[in-house]
């Protein structure tokens, strides 16, 4: 009888661990999606910064004449 109780407790613990792992997995998936969005924003901002830099450089060349 004691063995059965130990097995039940082990099963409960395993289910709890599985649930925790599934929750962590969901959190990581959400963070991965968020990271992809942030990377896209960085790419867009980098492009905008490059265009601004090119405009400033062109203005400096025109201003030096």
C-alpha positions as semicolon CSV with decimal commas, in nm:
position;residue;x (nm);y (nm);z (nm)
1;X;0,000;0,000;0,000
2;X;0,285;0,237;0,082
3;X;0,434;0,179;-0,263
4;X;0,108;0,282;-0,430
5;X;0,097;0,609;-0,233
6;X;0,458;0,683;-0,328
7;X;0,378;0,620;-0,692
8;X;0,075;0,848;-0,674
9;X;0,286;1,121;-0,517
10;X;0,551;1,075;-0,785
11;X;0,284;1,102;-1,055
12;X;0,149;1,422;-0,894
13;X;0,499;1,571;-0,887
14;X;0,561;1,471;-1,247
15;X;0,234;1,633;-1,356
16;X;0,327;1,950;-1,170
17;X;0,670;1,955;-1,336
18;X;0,512;1,895;-1,677
19;X;0,271;2,182;-1,621
20;X;0,553;2,414;-1,516
21;X;0,754;2,318;-1,824
22;X;0,455;2,380;-2,050
23;X;0,404;2,723;-1,891
24;X;0,771;2,811;-1,939
25;X;0,750;2,692;-2,298
26;X;0,451;2,919;-2,362
27;X;0,633;3,211;-2,202
28;X;0,940;3,149;-2,420
29;X;0,727;3,131;-2,734
30;X;0,565;3,464;-2,646
31;X;0,904;3,621;-2,579
32;X;1,037;3,485;-2,908
33;X;0,748;3,648;-3,095
34;X;0,802;3,973;-2,906
35;X;1,171;3,961;-2,992
36;X;1,091;3,915;-3,362
37;X;0,869;4,224;-3,350
38;X;1,141;4,426;-3,176
39;X;1,402;4,310;-3,428
40;X;1,176;4,427;-3,712
41;X;1,136;4,766;-3,543
42;X;1,512;4,796;-3,500
43;X;1,563;4,716;-3,867
44;X;1,310;4,985;-3,965
45;X;1,467;5,241;-3,731
46;X;1,815;5,159;-3,858
47;X;1,698;5,221;-4,212
48;X;1,543;5,552;-4,112
49;X;1,859;5,654;-3,928
50;X;2,066;5,568;-4,235
51;X;1,841;5,784;-4,456
52;X;1,868;6,074;-4,208
53;X;2,245;6,034;-4,202
54;X;2,259;6,040;-4,582
55;X;2,043;6,353;-4,595
56;X;2,263;6,523;-4,333
57;X;2,577;6,427;-4,524
58;X;2,430;6,560;-4,848
59;X;2,332;6,884;-4,672
60;X;2,685;6,922;-4,535
61;X;2,833;6,881;-4,886
62;X;2,593;7,142;-5,026
63;X;2,664;7,373;-4,731
64;X;3,042;7,346;-4,782
65;X;3,019;7,481;-5,140
